[in-house]
Amino acid sequence: MTQGPLAGVRVIEMGQLIAGPFCGQVLGDFGAEVIKLEDPKTGDPMRQWGRSKPKGLSPWWPVIGRNKKSVTVDLRTDEGRAIARELIATADVVVENFRPGTLEKWGLGYEELARTNPGLVMARVSGFGQTGPYAKRAGYALVGEAMGGLRHITGEPDRNPARAGISIGDSLSGLNAALGVMMALHARHATGKGQVVDAAIYESVLTVMENLITEYDLTGYIRERSGAVLPGIAPSNVYPTRSGELVLIGANQDTLFKRLCELMGRPDLAEDPRYRDHAARGVNQGELDARIAAWTLDQDIDDLLPRLEQAGLATGRIYRAPEMLADPQFQARESIVSVPHPVFGQVKMQNAFPRLTDTPGGVRWPGPTLGEHTQAVLTQVAGMTAEKVAELKARGVV
């Protein structure tokens, strides 16, 4: 792979868990030098997280720790904070997701750091942002997802709100932080000054909630849980097949719906007043889905999918990890890559996205061992002697 478009950009990551480190992951994927500061005793908790522990290691860490250099520094000590200041003085970006006020308490707030490094960009990821009455509350994705509106509309209408099977609020805030860093670095070209990127989890969720606020403001309608469908968008659902698998079919445009009716052997349905336009199909969504499900239940998915695709309909299977690894589209685009790992030998993970034609990102190495780069970074970047690093290690500072 090439060095990536962010080659030459130095990032000091002081976050842990997902939200801040996901920002660092994105920046590292595209060539930034990401120096991750970790507690010497435990490191980032993501090193231990996960349902399974193959060979005693978390399968989560190789992904979120990839392309980063691990440097152990105890930020709760004066010496550790002094080391952090030295490293930050050489950096373009700092990423952190401590509770607001923590860095200021440690003497590592933005105003203080910017006095010696005025071009510094600091990405601050938190549950509720750096301002407002909730700023210093503990901010976790489950609360941000609920406050941002996602939890209320997720799940079946006759059950309590559900959650996505991933920490989507954390990832969205990390992605927004990375986007903000790019904007701030671009602005720095014109002004020479850095700035703070304030990425709140609840606002990162709110920003993808489409017209939820505007629709309520104009009509008083509160969007509710609707299960596998979007109310008024039909047909667009998952349907059963004779082979036991579910098939996704999207045919909510008039022309596409006509093609589906022809495949079903019921071209008359396209002219039926209950289904002949988008609005009518939305009103009669339930009964239309029942008609389509009765037809797909008599079809084998391997026979049905090619016919749906040939008709130009949006269709596909529900994928899990095995289907992703076997799929020729994933393989052709290298959506999943195999990365050398010192313990696992090889470990598969998602590639860097989005794709750039001339300076693409990529995975250079998986999450490093705790403190793997401490000596190299402190001697080469902070200018310490090897003897000084050894002495700090002996005292548990690094």
C-alpha positions in Angstrom: 0.0 0.0 0.0 1.0 3.6 -0.4 1.8 5.8 2.7 -1.8 7.2 2.6 -3.0 10.7 2.3 -2.3 11.5 5.9 1.3 10.5 5.8 3.3 13.1 7.9 0.4 13.8 10.2 1.2 12.9 13.8 -1.7 12.0 16.1 -1.5 11.5 19.9 -4.4 9.3 21.0 -5.3 9.5 24.6 -8.7 7.8 24.4 -9.8 4.4 25.3 -12.7 1.9 24.6 -14.4 2.7 21.2 -15.4 6.3 20.5 -12.0 8.1 20.7 -10.0 5.1 19.4 -12.3 4.6 16.4 -11.3 8.2 15.4 -7.7 7.2 15.7 -8.3 4.0 13.8 -9.7 6.0 10.8 -6.8 8.5 10.8 -4.3 5.6 11.1 -5.9 3.7 8.3 -5.1 6.6 6.0 -1.5 7.0 6.9 -1.4 9.2 10.0 1.2 8.3 12.6 -1.0 7.4 15.6 0.8 7.3 18.9 -1.5 5.7 21.5 -0.8 6.6 25.1 -1.9 3.7 27.4 -1.8 3.0 31.1 1.4 0.9 31.8 -0.5 -1.5 34.0 -3.7 -2.3 32.1 -3.6 -0.6 28.7 -6.8 0.1 26.8 -9.7 -2.1 28.1 -10.4 -3.1 24.5 -7.4 -5.4 24.9 -9.6 -7.5 27.2 -13.1 -7.0 25.7 -15.0 -9.5 23.6 -17.1 -12.6 24.0 -14.3 -14.9 23.1 -10.6 -15.0 23.8 -8.8 -17.1 21.1 -5.3 -17.9 22.5 -6.2 -15.7 25.4 -6.4 -12.5 23.4 -9.3 -10.2 22.5 -10.2 -10.4 18.8 -11.5 -6.8 19.1 -8.0 -5.2 19.8 -6.4 -6.2 16.5 -9.0 -4.1 14.7 -9.4 -0.9 16.8 -5.7 -0.9 17.7 -4.5 -1.3 14.1 -2.0 1.0 12.5 -1.2 2.5 16.0 2.0 2.7 18.0 1.5 1.8 21.7 3.4 3.9 24.2 2.8 3.4 27.9 2.5 6.5 30.0 0.9 7.0 33.4 -1.0 10.2 32.9 -1.9 10.3 36.6 1.7 11.2 37.5 3.5 14.5 37.0 6.2 12.8 35.0 3.7 11.0 32.8 1.9 14.2 32.0 5.2 15.9 31.2 6.0 13.2 28.7 2.6 13.6 27.1 3.2 17.4 26.8 6.5 16.7 25.0 4.9 14.4 22.6 1.9 16.7 22.0 4.3 19.6 21.2 5.4 17.6 18.1 1.9 16.6 17.1 -0.7 17.8 14.6 -3.7 16.2 16.4 -4.7 15.0 19.8 -7.7 12.6 20.2 -9.2 12.1 23.6 -12.5 10.8 25.1 -12.1 11.4 28.8 -15.0 13.0 30.7 -14.9 16.7 30.0 -12.7 18.5 32.5 -10.3 15.6 33.1 -7.6 17.0 30.8 -7.9 20.4 32.3 -7.5 18.9 35.7 -4.3 17.3 34.5 -3.0 20.5 33.0 -3.5 19.1 29.5 -6.4 21.3 28.4 -6.4 22.7 24.9 -5.7 26.3 25.8 -2.5 25.3 27.7 -1.3 22.9 25.0 -2.0 25.4 22.2 0.3 28.0 23.8 3.3 25.8 22.8 1.6 24.3 19.7 -0.8 26.8 18.2 -1.5 24.6 15.2 -2.7 21.8 17.3 -6.1 20.2 16.5 -7.8 18.4 19.4 -10.6 16.0 18.8 -12.7 15.7 22.0 -15.3 12.8 21.9 -17.8 12.6 24.8 -21.3 11.6 25.5 -22.8 15.1 25.6 -20.1 17.5 24.3 -17.8 19.9 26.1 -20.6 22.4 27.0 -24.1 22.4 28.4 -25.7 21.1 31.6 -25.0 17.4 30.9 -21.3 17.9 29.8 -19.7 16.2 32.8 -22.1 13.3 33.0 -20.8 9.9 32.2 -21.3 9.5 28.5 -21.9 6.1 27.0 -23.2 5.0 23.7 -26.4 3.5 25.1 -27.4 6.8 26.5 -26.3 8.8 23.4 -28.2 6.4 21.1 -31.4 6.9 23.2 -31.0 10.6 23.6 -30.3 11.0 19.9 -33.5 9.3 19.0 -32.2 6.0 17.6 -33.3 3.6 20.4 -36.9 4.7 20.3 -37.4 3.8 16.7 -35.4 0.5 16.8 -37.1 -2.8 17.2 -40.6 -4.2 16.9 -43.6 -2.0 17.6 -45.1 -4.3 20.4 -41.8 -4.5 22.3 -39.4 -2.3 24.2 -36.9 -0.4 22.2 -34.0 -2.5 21.0 -30.4 -1.7 20.2 -28.2 -2.4 17.2 -25.8 -5.3 17.8 -22.8 -3.0 17.7 -21.9 0.2 19.6 -23.1 2.4 16.7 -23.2 5.6 18.8 -19.5 5.3 19.7 -18.5 4.6 16.1 -20.6 7.4 14.7 -19.0 9.9 17.1 -15.5 8.6 16.3 -16.2 9.0 12.6 -17.6 12.5 13.1 -14.5 13.3 15.1 -12.2 12.1 12.3 -14.3 14.2 9.8 -13.9 17.2 12.1 -10.2 16.7 12.3 -9.9 16.8 8.5 -11.9 20.0 8.4 -9.8 21.6 11.1 -6.5 20.6 9.4 -7.8 22.1 6.1 -8.7 25.3 8.0 -5.2 25.4 9.5 -3.7 25.7 6.0 -5.4 29.1 5.8 -5.1 30.4 9.3 -2.1 28.6 10.8 -4.2 27.9 13.9 -5.6 24.7 15.3 -8.9 24.3 17.0 -11.1 21.9 19.1 -13.3 19.4 17.4 -16.2 18.7 19.8 -17.9 15.4 18.9 -20.8 14.4 21.2 -22.2 10.9 20.9 -25.9 12.1 21.1 -25.4 14.7 18.4 -23.5 12.1 16.2 -26.6 9.9 16.4 -29.0 12.9 15.9 -27.3 13.9 12.7 -28.3 10.6 11.0 -31.9 10.7 12.1 -33.1 12.0 8.8 -36.3 14.1 9.0 -37.4 12.9 12.5 -37.2 16.4 14.1 -38.6 18.3 11.1 -41.5 16.0 10.6 -42.5 16.4 14.2 -42.1 20.2 14.1 -44.3 20.5 11.0 -46.9 17.8 11.6 -46.7 16.7 15.2 -45.9 13.1 14.1 -43.6 11.1 16.4 -41.8 8.3 14.5 -42.2 4.9 16.2 -40.7 1.5 16.0 -41.7 -0.3 12.8 -39.6 -3.5 12.9 -38.2 -4.6 9.6 -40.0 -2.0 7.5 -40.1 1.7 7.0 -43.7 2.9 7.3 -45.1 3.9 4.0 -42.2 2.5 1.9 -43.5 -0.7 0.2 -42.6 -3.2 -0.8 -39.3 -3.1 1.0 -38.9 -6.0 3.5 -37.4 -9.4 4.2 -39.5 -12.3 3.0 -39.4 -16.1 3.8 -38.4 -18.6 1.1 -39.0 -22.4 0.8 -35.3 -23.0 1.5 -35.6 -21.4 4.9 -33.5 -18.3 4.1 -34.8 -14.8 4.1 -34.7 -12.7 1.0 -34.5 -8.9 0.9 -36.7 -7.3 -1.8 -37.0 -3.6 -2.5 -39.4 -2.6 -5.2 -41.1 0.6 -3.9 -40.8 2.6 -7.1 -43.7 2.2 -9.6 -41.6 0.7 -12.4 -39.9 -1.7 -10.1 -43.1 -2.8 -8.5 -44.5 -3.6 -12.0 -41.5 -5.9 -12.7 -42.0 -7.7 -9.4 -45.7 -8.2 -10.2 -44.7 -9.7 -13.5 -42.3 -12.1 -11.8 -45.0 -13.1 -9.4 -47.3 -13.9 -12.3 -49.7 -11.2 -11.1 -49.3 -8.2 -13.4 -52.8 -7.1 -12.4 -51.5 -6.1 -9.0 -49.6 -3.2 -10.5 -53.0 -1.7 -11.7 -54.9 -2.6 -8.5 -56.0 0.7 -6.8 -54.6 -0.5 -3.5 -51.0 -0.8 -5.0 -50.7 1.1 -8.2 -48.7 4.1 -6.8 -46.3 4.8 -4.0 -48.9 6.3 -1.6 -51.4 3.5 -2.1 -48.8 0.8 -1.4 -47.7 2.7 1.7 -51.3 2.7 3.1 -51.7 -1.0 2.3 -48.2 -2.1 3.2 -49.2 -5.0 5.5 -51.4 -6.8 3.1 -49.0 -6.3 0.2 -46.1 -7.7 2.2 -48.3 -10.7 3.1 -49.0 -11.3 -0.7 -45.3 -11.2 -1.5 -44.4 -13.4 1.4 -46.9 -16.0 0.3 -45.2 -16.0 -3.1 -41.6 -16.1 -1.9 -42.4 -18.9 0.5 -43.0 -21.1 -2.5 -39.6 -20.3 -4.0 -36.1 -21.5 -3.5 -33.8 -18.6 -2.8 -31.0 -19.8 -5.1 -33.5 -19.8 -8.0 -35.3 -16.7 -6.9 -32.4 -14.3 -6.5 -31.1 -14.5 -10.1 -34.6 -13.7 -11.4 -35.0 -10.8 -9.1 -31.6 -9.4 -10.0 -32.2 -9.9 -13.7 -35.4 -7.8 -13.3 -33.3 -5.0 -11.8 -34.8 -5.3 -8.3 -32.9 -4.5 -5.1 -32.4 -7.9 -3.6 -30.1 -10.0 -1.6 -29.5 -12.3 1.4 -29.0 -11.5 5.1 -25.2 -11.8 5.5 -23.2 -13.0 8.5 -19.4 -13.3 8.7 -19.3 -16.6 6.8 -21.3 -15.1 3.9 -19.1 -12.1 3.8 -15.9 -14.1 3.7 -17.2 -16.3 0.8 -18.8 -13.6 -1.3 -17.0 -12.7 -4.6 -17.8 -9.0 -4.3 -16.0 -8.8 -1.0 -13.1 -10.8 -2.5 -12.8 -8.7 -5.7 -12.7 -5.4 -3.8 -10.6 -6.8 -0.9 -13.3 -5.5 1.5 -11.8 -8.0 4.1 -8.1 -8.3 4.4 -5.8 -10.8 6.1 -3.2 -9.2 8.3 -0.1 -10.9 9.7 -0.3 -11.2 13.5 2.4 -12.3 15.9 0.1 -14.8 17.8 -2.7 -15.6 15.4 -0.5 -15.9 12.4 -3.0 -14.2 10.2 -6.2 -12.3 11.3 -9.0 -11.2 9.0 -10.7 -7.8 9.4 -12.5 -5.2 7.4 -10.3 -3.0 5.1 -9.9 0.8 5.3 -12.8 2.7 3.8 -13.7 4.8 1.9 -11.5 4.0 -1.1 -9.1 6.6 -2.6 -7.9 5.9 -6.1 -4.4 7.4 -5.8 -3.6 7.4 -2.1 -5.7 4.6 -0.6 -5.7 3.7 3.1 -5.0 0.2 4.4 -4.0 -1.9 7.3 -0.3 -1.9 7.9 -0.3 -3.9 11.2 -2.8 -5.1 13.7 -3.2 -3.7 17.3 0.3 -3.8 18.9 1.3 -5.3 22.2 1.1 -3.0 25.2 4.0 -0.6 25.2 5.5 -2.1 22.0 6.7 1.3 20.7 7.5 3.0 24.1 11.2 3.0 23.7 11.3 3.9 20.0 8.8 6.8 20.4 10.3 8.3 23.6 13.8 8.2 22.2 13.1 9.3 18.7 10.2 11.7 19.2 10.6 12.9 22.8 14.5 12.9 22.6 15.0 10.8 25.7 18.0 8.5 26.2 17.5 4.8 26.4 18.8 4.9 30.0 16.1 7.5 30.9 13.4 5.3 29.4 14.6 2.3 31.3 14.6 4.2 34.5 11.0 5.4 33.9 10.0 1.9 33.2 11.5 0.6 36.4 9.4 3.2 38.3 6.2 2.4 36.4 5.9 5.8 34.8 6.0 4.3 31.3 
